[in-house]
């Protein structure tokens, strides 16, 4: 015996059955198999109607899941195609590491190697190509030149076997976490936040002259070189109240000579060392790349010195590999939402997610001083960094206190509680 329906449900289902399919769901009529029509055979009409509605919902759900999977596959294919094309076009300067990720050709990095480690590497044919001291971070890095004819992937395997206790890393490239840039708009945005007197560091490309910064330093050939991405980062920080911005340009022109293609791991570590040495305690990084031991140690050292690191999850879709630096422990991982507070469909993922912020239906300044439409998790990241700087302005504020302040500000978006789409909530909701 079917369970009796309440009068409210009975009335709702009766009205639903009387409506055209278009009015029921707000889209053109569904195929006949999905139309919720009353049955003509025996049995309880409302029970059967409920079953048909559930069947229709199941089919729609399956279709949506298949569409989501196709999107994930497409974004991952596009990501892989971009990397393959970059490697083909820059064979003289780049090669794949053991995981297929682009890295500087012919070199591998050793973090804080002792003399015995260097001597053992020498017996294997590796020569010291250069040494870097990152004094503000307390790190030392040695660049090893690979023996002639040895690929980077093979060099990694050889050194890992011979030097199991050494910290080694390819000089991997990291790329701007931006999606598309819609048409330019001359209209000034209608939002801005009160000024905050805490410096924020940006690891990115250099901004154009119109963006305005306190200091810029270059850590790649041709740097500082103005670019649209770095310009947008600085402009958004200013709009969100940050008056003192320092930029470490890790892009320069070293690949194509026509603009940023990617910042390598050593450049990121050097840029971070410069920012920490200048007293910066909030750092915004809208770059994504693979896990890299040097970058991980540099960020860990910065955090030990009280810095808050904010990073984008990227725009290669949820099926892409985890995004770094956002995935490193203790880094604030940021995703983006559109003007209806929907998660960006192209947003990547990290091993953890902390916050969402506006990342679409917004404008920022490019290198030529024009306001243009922007979209991507890149643009959400400086907004969260600005709010972190605001929290850091409190007397005696620590990194943990900044997190507490951001958690208080965050607006929980459905589903309730921390989740994989929005983290612990939406930050800087008026920033668009």
C-alpha positions, 0 to 999 in steps of 0.5 A: 500500500503506498504511503499517503501523501500530505495535502500540500504535496498532493496539491503541488503534484496536481498543479505540476501535472497540469503545467506544460513541461516548459513552465515546470522547468523553465527550459524547452520541452523535454523529450517524451520519455521525460515528460511528467504526464499522468499515467493512463493505466492502473495504479496510483497516478500520483505514485507513478508521477513521482516515479517518472519525475524521479526517473527524469531527474536521474537522467538529467543528473546522469547527463550533467555528470557526463557533461562535467566529465567531458569538460574535465577531459577537455580542459586536461587535454588543452592543458597537456596540449599547451605544455607539449606545444611549449616544449616543442617550440622551446627545445633549446631551453626546455625539456620535460622532467620525469613527470612530463612537466616543462623545466629548464633544460640541462640543469637540476637544482640541489637545495643546501647540498653538503660537500660530500653530496656535491663530490658524489654528484661530480663523480657522476659527471654533474658539474656546478653551474652556479650557486645561490644564497637566499639569505632572507630564507636561510637557504642555499641552492646549487645549480648542477649542469647535466652531463652531455647527452643526459636527459633531465628525467634520466638525471633525476632518476640517477641522482635520486638513486645515488643521493637518496638523502639530497633535496633535488628539484628540476627548475620547473616552469609555473604559469599564470593562473588566468583563463580568458580576458573578455573585451575591454571596457572604459567604465571604471568599477564601482568598488574600492576598499579603505586603505591598509598600510601593510605591504603585499608582495606579488610574485608574477610578471611586472606591471605596466607603469600605470599600475604603480608599485613601491618596488619592482625587481626582476628575477628572469632574463629581460625582467622587469618586463610589463605584462597584462597579468602582473598589471591586473594583480597590482591594480586589484590589490590597490583597488582592495585597499593595499597601497604598498605593493612590491613585485618580483617579476619571475617571467621577464622575456626569457622564453619567447622574447615577447612576453611572459610564458612561465616563471621557473622555480629558482626565480620564484625562490629568489623573488620570494627571498627578495620580498621577505628580505624587504619585510613583506608579510603577505605574498600573493602568487597567481601562478600554478605548476607542479610540486617542486622541492625548492619552491616548497622549501622556500615557501616553508621558510617564508611561513616560518618567518611569519609570512602569509602566502596566498595562491590560486588553484588555477584554471585547468579544470577539476580534472587537472593535477593538483595546483602548486603552490596552492597545494603546499601545506599552510598556503591559503588556496583560493578559487574564483566565483562569478557574479552569481557566486557560482564556482568557476567551471574551469577552476582547478583544484588543490589538495586543500581549498581555503576560500573563494573570491570574485574571479569573473564578471569583473575588470582590471587594468592591463599593461597599457592602462586600459580597463579590460574584462578578466576571468580566472582564479588569478584575479580572486587571489589578490583580493584574498591577499588584500583582506589578509593584509587588512587583518595583518594590520592589527597590532601584533597580528600573527599568521594564525590570527589572519586566518581567524579573521578571514574565517570570520569574514568568509560567507558560507555558500551552499552546501553548508560548511567547508566544501570542495567548491568554495572552501570555508567561504566567500571573501571580499564579496563586494570586490567586483 
